[in-house]
C-alpha cells in the first residue's frame, strides 16, 4: 500500500461527458502528479501541483484541468470526453522530508469512454 | 529534451532464466534513475533507484547500475520467477527544478514455468 488513494477505481461514461478523478496523497506529501497511461502512449505526464500551486504542465489537453485543495487532495477534471481519452489515470505524490526522488503511485482510475 | 528509451517488449522467458532489460537515457546534468514495476491490475511500485554515477540499485534480486559513460541503467536479474511477470518502467528525475518523472515506454515481461 503506497498510501496514495485514488477514486473511483473504474469509470465508464459516454463521449461528450465530464468526469472528475480524485486523489489523496500520502500523509504529509505536498506534491501531487497526474499521469495518463494508455496502451499505445505509455505513461504521459499531465500536471504537477505543489502545496496548492501548479508547478509544471506536460501533455495535458485543454479539455482537462486539475487543482490541489488546501487539504492537499487533488482532482483531475476531464471534459468533452472522447474515445481516445480512455486510459488509466495515475496520481502520485512525493514529499520534501528525506526526499530521495521517489514518487508513490496510487492504483489508478480506469476511464472507459464509450 | 530529456527522455528514456527502453528495450521494446514483450519479453518472454522461462523460469530461472537470466533477465536483462535495456534502458538508456538522454538528459542534461545528472538525474536520478529509477526502475518501477507494475504488476497486473496494480499501480506502479518503485523497484530500485540510483542517484549518482556508478551507484548500483538493488531489490528483490534485481540490480541496475547507473552508467554515466554509456547513459544507461539496464535492469538485470540472475534467475527470474513466474511472480516477476509484470511491466517494467525505467524513469529519470531531477530532485531540483522540474521534478516530474520521465518514463520509458515500459517493457512487458512474462515468465513461463
Interface residues (C-beta under 8 A of the other chain):
Chain A: X2 X4 X31 X33 X35 X42 X43 X45 X48 X55 X56 X58 X90 X92 X94 X99 X100 X101 X102 X103 X104 X105 X106 X107 X108
Chain B: X32 X34 X36 X42 X43 X44 X45 X46 X49 X51 X89 X93 X95 X98 X99 X100 X101 X102 X103 X104 X105 X106
